[in-house]
Amino acid sequence: MTKKPGLTQILPSFAFSFFLLFAFLYSVQVLPRLKTDSPFGDEVLDIGDGFYYWKGDMFSDAHHPPLAKALQTLPLWAMGLATHAQVHFQNYWRRDYNFLFVLNRDHFENMAALARGVTWLFGLGIGLLLFQIVRREKPSVFWPTMLLWTFEPNLLAFSGLAMADIPLTFFFLASVYSFQKMGEKFQWKGSLRTGLLTAMAVTTKFTAVLLIPLLLVLEGVKTLSGRGRERVN
């Protein structure tokens, strides 16, 4: 069985350099926005909820699970932020507003930039996964895939925000990639890895439950393909 004449066979010593080039082009479009863009959508709530989640305070917005906002606010613990309010808040949005714009009003830009920086890292992770998937494909597949990752407007827009969309995309893609790497034979390590990535996707955003029927469909395709080859042989 011959290997595909992909990029790693044509230019083996420069293959990863192409990813670094695309990562640079992607980053120069995202990084300047981390401190300059105004808060968007649910960023304020996600940053506040994520920070208090680490303190054991589960009183937060329940529109999606806590994994993404918890990871995005993890770097904020190095800033020595004030958390003690003089009043007890009955609403999580008032608590979050007080945390960001009253107790730590002089640090808000840096807080948002650090949280958004975690999202940028997840965006780079998406690019690295795509590179791993298509690096052995023909140039007609490799170049469009990497160019779309580098310049796709929606991906770029959400990569500079402290929201759950980019982490969800990363874990979703990583789960499917891990499942496909296992091949047709059962591998307990691969199954454990795929299950863990799927769980992380679901605990990032509820819509990731769509992974379950998707993986079932992919398993069915693998089974049918294996039976077809057995009949031919």
Secondary structure, 3 states (H helix, E strand, C coil): CCCCCCHHHHCCCCHHHHHHHHHHHHHHHHCCHHHHCCCCCCHHHHHHHHHHHHCCCCCCCCCCCCHHHHHHHHHHHHHCCCCCCCCCCCCHHHHHHHHHHHHCHHHHHHHHHHHHHHHHHHHHHHHHHHHHHHCCCCHHHHHHHHHHHHHCHHHHHHHCCCCCHHHHHHHHHHHHHHHHHCCCCCCHHHHHHHHHHHHHHHCCCHHHHHHHHHHHHHHHHHHHHHHHHHHHC
